[in-house]
Amino acid sequence: SLAAFDRPQILEINFIYDFPKSPWHNSFAKTILSNWQFSDISSFQSGAPLGVTVTTTNGEDITGSTSVAPRAVVTGNPYLPRGEKTFARYFNTIAIQLPTVGTYGNAPRLFVRGPGVNDFDLALLKNIPISERLHLQIRCEAYNAFNHTQFSTINSTALFNPVTRAQTNAQFGQVTAARDPRELQLAGRL
């Protein structure tokens, strides 16, 4: 089975750009336009694997053992194409079924991928020399700078009615949480 921290694709890009010094000889223009830096940390990651928890509305013992939890019966492809994923249906919930009493199910421990990460953290800073050994630095940092929604949690608990074998959890397969929105930070350092 996959490890819970498995991320098959990770791309991290970072850079610091020092803007050129002001070409003008005016001391005011040099003070304002010189000593600027711009930096970026961009993260792109595929989602972590998720397991699907299977239970019934009456707490029926499906496997016949209190120490062995049942696994889902996967009857089709649980993955949805990118264009079909929605906030309300992140994976194919129809492909997840309740195992029959006395069986364990056929699903692996972790078999659905959660949402990935697409994040840009940007910073703009100005270094102001005060003396030979003393500098003032003013920073503006933006985390998740483009305020791209970063989903983090998917409801993966399948709750079945044991009589009708119908799935009854209305939130099953839905996005239930997101990572932090854009955050701005202003700082000064002497």
DOLUM-566176 format. One record per residue (C-alpha): residue number from 1; residue in three letters; x, y, z. Coordinates in nm, 2 decimals, always signed. Layout:
N
  nr rest   east  north     up
 NUM  ALA      X      Y      Z
...
//
This chain:
190
  nr rest   east  north     up
   1  SER  +0.00  +0.00  +0.00
   2  LEU  +0.10  +0.36  -0.04
   3  ALA  +0.26  +0.55  +0.25
   4  ALA  +0.03  +0.82  +0.40
   5  PHE  +0.29  +1.08  +0.30
   6  ASP  +0.33  +0.96  -0.06
   7  ARG  +0.35  +1.26  -0.30
   8  PRO  +0.46  +1.13  -0.65
   9  GLN  +0.52  +1.47  -0.79
  10  ILE  +0.67  +1.76  -0.61
  11  LEU  +0.82  +2.07  -0.77
  12  GLU  +0.96  +2.36  -0.55
  13  ILE  +1.09  +2.67  -0.72
  14  ASN  +1.26  +2.96  -0.54
  15  PHE  +1.46  +3.26  -0.64
  16  ILE  +1.58  +3.60  -0.51
  17  TYR  +1.61  +3.88  -0.76
  18  ASP  +1.82  +4.19  -0.66
  19  PHE  +1.69  +4.49  -0.86
  20  PRO  +1.97  +4.69  -1.03
  21  LYS  +2.09  +5.01  -0.85
  22  SER  +1.95  +5.34  -0.96
  23  PRO  +2.14  +5.48  -1.25
  24  TRP  +2.06  +5.84  -1.15
  25  HIS  +2.31  +6.04  -0.94
  26  ASN  +2.04  +6.22  -0.75
  27  SER  +2.08  +6.10  -0.38
  28  PHE  +1.70  +6.11  -0.33
  29  ALA  +1.63  +5.89  -0.64
  30  LYS  +1.92  +5.65  -0.53
  31  THR  +1.77  +5.62  -0.18
  32  ILE  +1.42  +5.54  -0.31
  33  LEU  +1.50  +5.32  -0.61
  34  SER  +1.81  +5.12  -0.50
  35  ASN  +1.85  +4.82  -0.27
  36  TRP  +1.52  +4.64  -0.36
  37  GLN  +1.48  +4.26  -0.36
  38  PHE  +1.20  +4.03  -0.48
  39  SER  +1.18  +3.66  -0.39
  40  ASP  +0.94  +3.37  -0.46
  41  ILE  +0.89  +3.02  -0.32
  42  SER  +0.64  +2.83  -0.55
  43  SER  +0.52  +2.48  -0.45
  44  PHE  +0.34  +2.23  -0.67
  45  GLN  +0.25  +1.89  -0.52
  46  SER  +0.02  +1.61  -0.61
  47  GLY  -0.23  +1.51  -0.34
  48  ALA  -0.16  +1.26  -0.05
  49  PRO  -0.34  +0.93  -0.07
  50  LEU  -0.66  +0.88  +0.12
  51  GLY  -0.83  +0.57  +0.26
  52  VAL  -1.20  +0.52  +0.27
  53  THR  -1.36  +0.42  +0.60
  54  VAL  -1.66  +0.19  +0.57
  55  THR  -1.92  +0.17  +0.84
  56  THR  -2.30  +0.11  +0.87
  57  THR  -2.57  +0.31  +1.03
  58  ASN  -2.63  +0.04  +1.30
  59  GLY  -2.27  -0.04  +1.36
  60  GLU  -2.30  -0.39  +1.21
  61  ASP  -1.99  -0.61  +1.25
  62  ILE  -1.91  -0.68  +0.89
  63  THR  -1.59  -0.88  +0.92
  64  GLY  -1.69  -1.09  +1.22
  65  SER  -1.40  -0.95  +1.42
  66  THR  -1.37  -0.64  +1.64
  67  SER  -1.00  -0.61  +1.57
  68  VAL  -1.03  -0.61  +1.18
  69  ALA  -1.21  -0.31  +1.02
  70  PRO  -1.39  -0.37  +0.69
  71  ARG  -1.25  -0.22  +0.37
  72  ALA  -1.47  -0.09  +0.09
  73  VAL  -1.55  -0.30  -0.21
  74  VAL  -1.42  -0.10  -0.51
  75  THR  -1.64  -0.18  -0.81
  76  GLY  -1.49  +0.07  -1.06
  77  ASN  -1.24  +0.34  -1.10
  78  PRO  -1.26  +0.57  -0.80
  79  TYR  -1.07  +0.85  -0.98
  80  LEU  -1.26  +1.12  -1.16
  81  PRO  -1.10  +1.31  -1.46
  82  ARG  -0.99  +1.66  -1.37
  83  GLY  -1.28  +1.82  -1.55
  84  GLU  -1.54  +1.61  -1.35
  85  LYS  -1.41  +1.68  -1.00
  86  THR  -1.63  +1.92  -0.81
  87  PHE  -1.65  +2.06  -0.46
  88  ALA  -1.94  +1.82  -0.39
  89  ARG  -1.78  +1.51  -0.57
  90  TYR  -1.40  +1.49  -0.55
  91  PHE  -1.38  +1.12  -0.63
  92  ASN  -1.62  +0.86  -0.78
  93  THR  -1.83  +0.77  -0.48
  94  ILE  -2.05  +0.53  -0.68
  95  ALA  -1.74  +0.29  -0.72
  96  ILE  -1.73  +0.24  -0.34
  97  GLN  -1.97  -0.03  -0.20
  98  LEU  -2.03  -0.20  +0.13
  99  PRO  -1.87  -0.55  +0.16
 100  THR  -2.10  -0.84  +0.24
 101  VAL  -2.11  -0.97  +0.60
 102  GLY  -1.82  -1.21  +0.67
 103  THR  -1.59  -1.05  +0.41
 104  TYR  -1.31  -0.79  +0.43
 105  GLY  -1.36  -0.59  +0.11
 106  ASN  -1.11  -0.56  -0.17
 107  ALA  -0.99  -0.20  -0.14
 108  PRO  -0.63  -0.12  -0.06
 109  ARG  -0.56  +0.08  +0.26
 110  LEU  -0.51  +0.40  +0.07
 111  PHE  -0.64  +0.43  -0.29
 112  VAL  -0.78  +0.78  -0.35
 113  ARG  -0.57  +1.09  -0.40
 114  GLY  -0.66  +1.40  -0.20
 115  PRO  -0.61  +1.76  -0.34
 116  GLY  -0.27  +1.88  -0.43
 117  VAL  -0.09  +2.21  -0.36
 118  ASN  -0.04  +2.50  -0.60
 119  ASP  +0.10  +2.78  -0.40
 120  PHE  +0.30  +3.10  -0.45
 121  ASP  +0.47  +3.28  -0.16
 122  LEU  +0.61  +3.62  -0.27
 123  ALA  +0.82  +3.88  -0.09
 124  LEU  +0.93  +4.24  -0.17
 125  LEU  +1.19  +4.40  +0.05
 126  LYS  +1.39  +4.72  +0.07
 127  ASN  +1.73  +4.75  +0.24
 128  ILE  +1.80  +5.10  +0.37
 129  PRO  +2.17  +5.16  +0.47
 130  ILE  +2.18  +5.39  +0.78
 131  SER  +2.55  +5.36  +0.86
 132  GLU  +2.83  +5.12  +0.77
 133  ARG  +2.72  +4.86  +1.01
 134  LEU  +2.35  +4.95  +1.05
 135  HIS  +2.07  +4.88  +0.80
 136  LEU  +1.69  +4.90  +0.81
 137  GLN  +1.50  +4.63  +0.62
 138  ILE  +1.13  +4.68  +0.53
 139  ARG  +0.95  +4.37  +0.40
 140  CYS  +0.61  +4.29  +0.25
 141  GLU  +0.54  +3.91  +0.22
 142  ALA  +0.24  +3.75  +0.07
 143  TYR  +0.17  +3.38  +0.14
 144  ASN  -0.06  +3.22  -0.11
 145  ALA  -0.02  +3.54  -0.30
 146  PHE  -0.27  +3.47  -0.58
 147  ASN  -0.53  +3.35  -0.32
 148  HIS  -0.58  +3.02  -0.51
 149  THR  -0.81  +2.80  -0.31
 150  GLN  -0.61  +2.51  -0.17
 151  PHE  -0.84  +2.23  -0.06
 152  SER  -0.70  +2.01  +0.22
 153  THR  -0.96  +1.76  +0.34
 154  ILE  -1.21  +1.53  +0.17
 155  ASN  -1.48  +1.34  +0.36
 156  SER  -1.39  +0.98  +0.30
 157  THR  -1.62  +0.81  +0.54
 158  ALA  -1.88  +0.59  +0.37
 159  LEU  -2.18  +0.53  +0.59
 160  PHE  -2.41  +0.26  +0.45
 161  ASN  -2.76  +0.15  +0.55
 162  PRO  -2.72  -0.23  +0.60
 163  VAL  -3.07  -0.31  +0.48
 164  THR  -3.08  -0.12  +0.15
 165  ARG  -2.70  -0.11  +0.11
 166  ALA  -2.73  +0.25  +0.01
 167  GLN  -2.47  +0.50  +0.10
 168  THR  -2.62  +0.76  +0.34
 169  ASN  -2.34  +1.00  +0.43
 170  ALA  -2.44  +1.32  +0.23
 171  GLN  -2.09  +1.46  +0.26
 172  PHE  -1.91  +1.15  +0.13
 173  GLY  -1.66  +1.25  -0.13
 174  GLN  -1.70  +1.63  -0.07
 175  VAL  -1.44  +1.88  +0.01
 176  THR  -1.47  +1.97  +0.38
 177  ALA  -1.18  +2.21  +0.44
 178  ALA  -0.92  +2.44  +0.27
 179  ARG  -0.58  +2.56  +0.36
 180  ASP  -0.52  +2.92  +0.46
 181  PRO  -0.62  +3.20  +0.22
 182  ARG  -0.38  +3.48  +0.12
 183  GLU  -0.19  +3.62  +0.42
 184  LEU  +0.00  +3.95  +0.40
 185  GLN  +0.28  +4.03  +0.64
 186  LEU  +0.46  +4.36  +0.69
 187  ALA  +0.79  +4.37  +0.88
 188  GLY  +1.07  +4.59  +0.97
 189  ARG  +1.41  +4.48  +1.09
 190  LEU  +1.70  +4.70  +1.21
//
